[in-house]
């Protein structure tokens, strides 16, 4: 869905007391008025889902997880299923973040299965795609991202319309190097055109958000681009006031 969406990704950060203070500040900030028709969420580490679901009970901020298992239940030590997340009130789950692709060897096929499992339980998967610095510098950025998107299309088909795609150039994640608004727009456009080759409805209605060093001082320009439907915000989401400023953008 193309409602403007801003999602925080805390990564492996937080503590019971830090989370409490963050939720209180963001909750109070949001009560002072947020633009209408927008969606806001935060993806927290698994152990904090229960605490955060309680803290968010009367908030417009939606709860998210940072991963989800492709499996329903059974002998999958360390995994967390979509049905468990749903029970915790989770509305979004990041899948295929580049940190998981690179450090845990997650492949496109597994990522699509994870997205499918999330959809089965009314959780919106945030499917991350993006190119490395090498691919960008050698003119292969679009080709690299196309490959990742094509794999999602072939498994998820028209269920893709209920997902969010997060374009996250790997060289921009946690580096402070943000893609220029035009560079991000060009890739979002390329993804939308690729999806239109498959299905015009999916292409017209899917939300494509940008991630990679989004801050309060660059969010307005990025989010104003016609094919950018919001942001996935890592480091800057840890600071409640910075996150609120990005949501207001
Ligand atoms: C992310 O982790 O998804 C991300 C975009 O990180 P950062 O905003 O810190 O670059």
Boltz pocket constraint, residues with backbone or C-beta under 6 A from the ligand:
constraints:
  - pocket:
      binder: B
      contacts: [[A, 9], [A, 11], [A, 168], [A, 172], [A, 173], [A, 174], [A, 175], [A, 176], [A, 211], [A, 212], [A, 213], [A, 214], [A, 232], [A, 233], [A, 234], [A, 235], [A, 236]]
      max_distance: 6.0
